[in-house]
Amino acid sequence: MNREKTAWIVAVALIAILALQIPGSVAPRDDDYSFVRRLVDIHRQVASNYVEPVDEDKLREGAIDGMLEELDPFSVYVPPSRQEDFDRMLENSFRGVGIQLDQRPDGGPIEVVTPIDGSPAFRAGVQAGDVILKVNGESIEGMRLPEVVKKIQGKLGSEVRLTVKHTTGEEAELKMSREDIIIPTIKGFQRRQSNDWDYYCCDDPKIASLRITQFTSETHDSLKGALDKLLADGMKGLILDLRFNPGGRLDQAIEVVDLFLNKGVILSTKGRSRPEAVVEAKEEGTLSYFPMIVLVNEHSASAAEIVAGSLMDNKRALVVGQRSYGKGSVQELIPLDAKGGELKLTVAYYYLPSGRLVHRKKDATDWGVQPQITVAMTPEQERAAMQMRYEQELFKRPISKSTTRSATQPATTQSTTDAQLQRAIDTMVALVVLVGDREVTDVLPKTPIPSLPVTTTQAMTPASTTTTAPATTRTTAPTTAP
């Protein structure tokens, strides 16, 4: 009896999914009920007669997954057991104290690679290069990294004590509370020795480089805060790096574009059961004008493509790099009844102001955002550039005053490893010198410019593989963790 009851609950969920596909009506049809009866019968026969014991939870989820697999890779069912982790992934957040740890493969001390900016560990005084000696007064000598991570993790709001040895040799016991931590998505060009951001990739003229790693709920506000400070400091041009950005929240992409436009269409969305919606820029809140270049590559997807393509179509920015991924569909998170999890369903495509569809459909020959200046890089060159950028973004280890850099040395260096960034810097210097604070829409190229030869660089340690994250809207606010 319990099995049949469970099967009917799954069947109701499947009817809800089917109902979304009925144009003009959400009323179930006779063939829906016929399908559900057949599904329940199959489930009963498998559960009762299959040669081996079956996991009924997996059977139920498999029935739903099988239906959604006929749609696209971005439409998925999220069961209640994975809902919290899924929501955290969308917000680029996790629960803990906010430190990145490392240990050599053969064992040895647990070392802090970097604390996350603003995290409990950062506020408590954890520094890059610290060695963890104890957790809550218990020595971790001889333990492997996963064991230590489990000891540091715990209930939200609870306290943990870390005994660390700083690079100076001093030992300290640091107290901190476990919190929900949103990983910052706005990065500068490199960390100073003081661990605040140095945003300038060129000091004269003042050209800033900002990298957006993903679009989460804090992206717009963090970007605006950084740009307000840079404009007050006399910034002459901006390079917005969206390479390796898998996307994220659609609303944040729209708000980011709106920072730079005082009028015009940002994008439009349209789906089979969703009427066309056109989003236009508002004059209120628009930043003052400055020359701008956006960097993209084949790993720039979804929300990143919205920002790059919209700014290019509105002639607000020059786009440099390689053609983007081509993920131009919009997903909604739809809560299911009876706490049955949620459905992430593709409901529309988005179109750039020019009317161009970015999404790469089957057998498509044209997709994504095609840069106006193409600079090709091999996978080895991309890995080397990302490794260099990763190292520049880490917190610095404390060093003695006798070895600090002279104040007369330049604060930044221009990269010869990253050919796309270097081309953007060279182009931006030319734009600033040529037009100053005047708008540059008349000098931006209207057709793509072929790439220049790129010098081969020595491959470095491969960076982690990047996957695309869909541009996502919510029908309700995400669940708040207790």
C-alpha positions in Angstrom: 0.0 0.0 0.0 2.8 2.4 0.9 4.5 1.6 -2.5 1.3 2.5 -4.4 0.9 5.7 -2.4 4.4 6.8 -3.1 4.0 5.9 -6.8 0.9 8.1 -7.0 2.8 11.0 -5.4 5.5 10.7 -8.1 2.7 10.5 -10.7 1.2 13.7 -9.5 4.6 15.4 -9.9 4.8 14.1 -13.4 1.3 15.4 -14.2 2.5 18.8 -13.0 5.4 18.7 -15.4 3.2 17.6 -18.3 0.7 20.4 -17.5 3.4 23.0 -18.0 3.7 21.8 -21.6 -0.1 22.2 -22.5 -0.5 25.6 -24.2 -3.2 27.7 -22.9 -4.3 25.4 -20.1 -3.1 23.6 -17.0 -6.0 21.2 -16.9 -4.9 17.5 -17.0 -6.2 15.6 -20.0 -7.4 12.0 -20.3 -4.2 10.8 -21.9 -2.3 12.3 -18.9 -4.2 10.0 -16.5 -3.7 7.1 -18.9 0.0 7.7 -18.8 0.1 8.0 -15.0 -1.9 4.7 -14.7 0.6 3.0 -17.0 3.6 4.5 -15.0 2.1 3.3 -11.7 1.5 -0.2 -13.1 5.1 -0.4 -14.4 6.5 0.8 -11.0 4.4 -1.9 -9.2 5.6 -4.6 -11.4 9.2 -3.7 -11.1 9.1 -3.3 -7.3 7.3 -6.6 -6.9 9.0 -8.8 -9.6 12.4 -7.6 -10.6 15.1 -10.2 -10.0 17.1 -8.1 -7.6 16.0 -5.7 -4.8 15.5 -2.2 -6.1 16.0 1.3 -4.6 12.6 2.8 -5.0 13.8 6.3 -4.5 16.1 5.9 -7.5 13.3 4.4 -9.5 11.1 7.4 -8.9 13.8 10.0 -9.6 14.8 8.0 -12.7 11.2 8.2 -14.1 11.3 12.0 -13.8 14.9 12.3 -15.1 14.0 10.1 -18.1 11.3 12.6 -19.1 13.5 15.7 -18.7 16.4 14.1 -20.6 14.2 14.4 -23.7 14.4 18.2 -23.3 17.8 19.8 -22.8 20.8 19.5 -20.4 19.6 22.4 -18.4 16.2 21.2 -17.4 16.5 19.0 -14.3 14.6 17.8 -11.3 16.1 18.7 -7.9 14.8 16.3 -5.2 14.3 17.6 -1.6 17.5 15.9 -0.4 19.6 18.0 -2.8 17.6 21.2 -2.8 19.7 23.1 -0.3 23.0 22.2 -1.9 21.6 23.1 -5.3 20.4 26.5 -4.1 23.9 27.1 -2.5 25.5 26.3 -5.8 23.4 28.9 -7.6 24.4 31.5 -5.0 28.1 30.3 -5.0 27.9 29.9 -1.3 28.8 27.3 1.4 28.6 26.8 5.1 31.9 27.0 7.1 34.6 29.4 8.3 35.9 30.5 4.9 39.4 29.1 4.3 41.0 27.2 1.4 43.3 24.5 2.7 46.0 22.3 1.1 48.2 19.4 1.9 50.9 17.7 -0.1 49.8 14.4 -1.7 52.3 12.5 0.5 50.9 14.1 3.7 52.5 16.7 5.9 51.1 19.9 7.5 47.7 21.3 6.6 48.4 24.8 5.2 46.1 27.7 4.5 46.2 28.7 0.9 44.0 31.7 1.4 41.2 33.0 3.6 38.1 34.2 1.8 37.7 37.9 2.0 35.3 38.9 4.8 34.9 35.4 6.1 34.9 34.4 9.8 38.4 33.0 9.3 39.6 36.3 7.7 38.0 38.4 10.5 39.6 36.1 13.2 43.1 36.7 11.8 43.8 33.6 9.7 46.6 34.4 7.2 47.8 32.8 3.9 50.6 30.4 4.7 49.3 29.5 8.2 49.8 25.9 9.3 46.8 24.4 11.2 48.1 22.8 14.4 44.9 22.1 16.4 41.1 22.1 15.9 39.2 22.8 19.1 42.3 22.1 21.1 42.9 18.7 19.5 46.1 18.1 17.6 45.6 17.2 13.9 49.2 15.9 13.4 49.2 13.0 11.0 45.6 13.6 9.8 44.7 13.8 6.1 43.0 16.9 4.7 39.4 15.4 4.5 39.5 14.5 8.2 40.6 18.0 9.2 37.9 19.6 7.0 35.2 17.5 8.7 36.5 18.7 12.1 36.3 22.3 11.0 32.8 21.9 9.6 29.8 22.0 11.9 26.5 23.5 12.8 25.7 26.9 11.6 26.4 29.5 14.3 28.6 27.2 16.4 32.1 28.2 17.4 35.4 26.5 16.3 38.9 27.2 17.6 41.9 26.9 15.3 45.4 26.9 16.6 47.7 28.1 13.8 51.3 28.8 13.3 51.9 32.0 11.3 54.8 32.3 8.8 56.5 34.4 11.4 56.7 31.4 13.7 54.2 32.8 16.1 51.4 30.5 17.3 47.9 31.7 18.0 44.5 30.2 18.9 41.8 31.9 16.8 38.1 31.7 17.5 35.4 32.0 14.8 31.8 31.0 14.2 30.5 29.0 11.3 28.5 31.0 8.9 26.8 30.9 5.5 29.5 32.3 3.2 28.9 33.8 -0.2 32.1 33.6 -2.2 33.0 37.1 -3.7 32.5 37.2 -7.5 34.3 40.4 -8.2 38.1 40.2 -8.4 40.7 42.9 -9.0 43.9 42.6 -11.1 46.0 41.3 -8.2 46.4 41.4 -4.4 48.7 43.9 -2.9 51.0 42.8 -0.1 48.4 44.3 2.3 45.9 41.9 0.7 43.5 44.6 -0.6 42.9 44.7 -4.3 45.1 46.4 -6.8 42.7 47.0 -9.7 45.0 48.6 -12.1 46.6 46.6 -14.9 48.2 49.8 -16.2 49.1 52.8 -14.0 49.5 55.5 -16.7 46.9 55.9 -18.0 44.9 54.3 -15.1 43.3 51.2 -16.7 41.5 48.9 -14.3 40.9 45.2 -14.8 37.9 43.6 -13.0 37.0 40.0 -13.3 33.5 38.6 -12.6 33.7 34.9 -11.8 30.0 34.2 -11.7 26.7 36.1 -11.4 25.2 35.7 -7.9 22.9 37.9 -5.8 25.8 40.1 -4.7 27.5 40.7 -8.1 25.9 44.0 -9.1 26.3 45.7 -5.7 29.9 44.5 -5.4 30.8 45.6 -8.9 29.2 49.0 -8.4 31.0 49.5 -5.2 34.3 48.8 -6.8 33.6 51.0 -9.8 32.5 54.0 -7.7 35.9 53.9 -5.9 37.8 53.6 -9.1 36.0 56.5 -10.7 36.7 58.6 -7.7 40.3 57.6 -8.0 40.5 58.8 -11.6 40.1 55.6 -13.6 40.4 56.3 -17.4 39.3 52.9 -18.8 37.9 49.5 -17.7 38.7 45.9 -18.9 35.8 43.7 -17.7 37.0 40.1 -17.8 34.2 37.6 -18.3 36.4 34.7 -19.4 35.7 31.3 -17.8 32.5 32.8 -16.3 29.8 30.1 -16.5 26.9 32.5 -16.0 24.4 32.6 -13.2 21.5 34.8 -12.3 19.7 36.6 -15.2 18.6 39.5 -13.0 22.2 40.3 -12.0 23.4 40.3 -15.6 20.6 42.8 -16.5 21.6 45.0 -13.6 25.2 44.9 -14.5 24.5 46.0 -18.1 22.2 48.7 -16.8 25.2 50.2 -14.9 26.8 51.2 -18.2 23.7 52.2 -20.3 21.4 55.1 -19.9 19.0 54.0 -22.6 18.4 51.2 -25.1 17.4 47.6 -25.1 19.4 45.3 -22.8 17.8 42.0 -24.0 14.5 40.3 -24.8 13.2 36.9 -23.8 10.6 34.8 -25.5 9.3 31.3 -25.0 6.5 29.0 -26.2 4.4 29.7 -23.1 6.1 33.0 -22.1 5.2 36.2 -24.0 8.1 38.3 -25.3 9.6 40.5 -22.6 11.8 43.4 -23.6 14.1 44.8 -20.9 15.3 48.4 -21.4 18.1 50.4 -19.6 17.2 53.1 -17.2 19.0 56.4 -16.9 18.9 56.4 -13.1 22.0 54.9 -11.6 24.1 54.9 -14.8 27.8 55.4 -14.2 29.6 58.3 -15.9 31.2 57.4 -19.3 34.6 55.8 -19.7 36.1 53.5 -22.4 35.4 49.9 -21.8 36.6 46.5 -23.2 35.0 43.1 -22.3 37.0 39.9 -22.5 35.3 36.7 -23.4 36.3 33.2 -24.5 34.7 29.8 -25.3 34.0 29.3 -21.6 32.0 32.5 -21.2 28.4 31.4 -21.0 24.8 32.4 -20.3 24.7 35.6 -18.1 28.2 36.4 -19.2 27.1 36.4 -22.8 24.2 38.7 -22.0 26.6 41.3 -20.6 29.1 41.0 -23.4 26.6 40.9 -26.2 24.4 43.6 -24.9 27.2 46.1 -24.3 28.6 45.3 -27.8 25.2 45.7 -29.5 24.7 49.0 -27.7 28.2 50.1 -28.8 29.1 50.7 -25.2 32.1 48.3 -25.1 34.5 46.7 -27.4 34.6 42.9 -27.1 38.0 41.1 -27.3 38.9 37.4 -27.1 37.2 34.3 -28.6 33.6 33.3 -29.5 31.6 32.6 -26.4 30.0 29.3 -25.5 26.5 29.8 -26.8 24.1 29.2 -23.9 21.2 31.5 -24.3 18.3 29.8 -22.6 16.5 30.9 -19.4 15.5 28.5 -16.6 12.9 29.0 -13.9 13.0 27.3 -10.5 9.5 25.9 -10.0 8.7 24.6 -6.5 6.7 21.3 -6.6 3.8 20.6 -4.4 4.0 18.7 -1.1 7.6 19.6 -0.6 8.5 17.5 -3.6 11.7 19.4 -4.5 11.9 21.8 -7.4 12.0 21.7 -11.2 14.5 23.7 -13.1 12.9 24.1 -16.5 13.9 25.9 -19.6 11.1 28.3 -20.4 12.5 30.9 -22.9 15.5 31.9 -25.0 17.0 35.4 -24.7 17.9 37.6 -27.6 20.5 40.4 -27.8 19.4 43.9 -28.8 20.2 43.2 -32.4 17.7 40.4 -32.3 20.4 37.7 -32.4 19.9 34.4 -30.6 23.0 33.5 -28.7 21.9 29.9 -27.9 23.7 27.2 -29.9 21.0 24.9 -31.2 21.6 21.5 -32.8 23.5 21.8 -36.1 23.9 25.6 -35.6 26.8 27.3 -37.5 26.4 30.7 -35.8 26.1 31.1 -32.0 27.5 33.0 -29.0 29.1 36.4 -28.9 31.6 36.9 -31.7 34.3 39.4 -30.5 35.1 42.4 -32.6 38.8 41.7 -32.0 39.6 38.0 -32.1 42.7 36.8 -30.2 43.0 33.0 -30.2 44.7 31.1 -27.4 45.5 27.5 -27.2 44.3 25.4 -24.2 47.8 25.4 -22.8 48.0 29.2 -23.1 44.6 29.5 -21.4 45.7 27.3 -18.5 48.9 29.2 -18.1 47.0 32.6 -18.1 44.4 31.3 -15.6 47.1 29.9 -13.3 48.9 33.2 -13.3 45.6 35.1 -12.6 44.8 32.6 -9.8 48.2 33.2 -8.1 47.7 37.0 -8.4 44.4 36.8 -6.6 45.5 34.8 -3.6 46.2 36.5 -0.3 49.8 37.2 0.2 51.9 35.6 2.9 53.2 38.1 5.5 56.8 39.1 4.8 59.3 41.0 6.9 59.8 44.7 6.3 63.4 44.1 5.2 62.1 42.3 2.1 59.1 44.5 1.1 59.1 46.1 -2.3 60.5 49.6 -2.7 57.8 52.3 -3.0 59.4 53.4 -6.2 58.7 50.1 -8.0 55.7 49.8 -10.2 52.5 48.5 -8.5 51.6 46.3 -11.5 53.1 44.5 -14.4 51.6 43.9 -17.8 51.2 40.2 -18.6 52.9 38.7 -21.6 51.5 35.2 -20.7 47.9 36.3 -21.2 47.7 37.4 -24.9 44.0 38.4 -24.7 44.5 40.6 -21.7 47.6 42.1 -23.2 45.7 42.9 -26.4 42.9 44.5 -24.4 45.4 46.6 -22.5 47.2 47.8 -25.6 43.8 48.6 -27.3 42.5 50.4 -24.2 45.7 52.6 -24.0 45.1 53.6 -27.6 41.4 54.4 -27.0 42.2 56.5 -23.9 44.9 58.4 -25.8 42.8 58.8 -28.9 39.4 59.8 -27.4 39.9 60.6 -23.7 36.6 60.9 -22.0 34.6 61.2 -25.2 32.3 58.4 -26.2 34.0 56.0 -28.6 31.0 54.5 -30.4 32.1 56.0 -33.7 35.6 54.4 -33.5 34.5 50.9 -32.4 34.8 48.4 -35.3 31.5 47.2 -36.7 32.9 44.0 -38.1 35.1 41.4 -36.4 38.9 42.0 -36.7 41.0 39.0 -37.4 43.3 37.8 -34.7 47.0 38.6 -34.6 49.6 35.8 -34.1 49.9 34.7 -30.5 53.2 33.8 -29.0 53.2 30.3 -27.6 53.7 30.2 -23.9 54.9 27.4 -21.7 52.1 25.3 -20.2 51.6 25.5 -16.5 49.5 23.5 -14.0 46.1 22.9 -15.6 43.3 24.9 -14.1 40.1 23.2 -13.1 37.5 22.4 -15.8 34.8 25.0 -16.2 31.1 24.0 -16.8 28.3 26.3 -17.8 25.8 27.6 -15.2 22.4 28.6 -16.6 20.9 32.1 -16.4 18.3 31.4 -13.8 15.2 33.2 -12.5 13.2 32.3 -9.4 9.5 32.0 -8.9 10.1 32.3 -5.2 13.0 33.4 -3.0 15.6 30.7 -2.1 15.1 28.9 1.2 17.1 30.5 4.0 19.2 28.1 6.0 18.5 28.1 9.7 
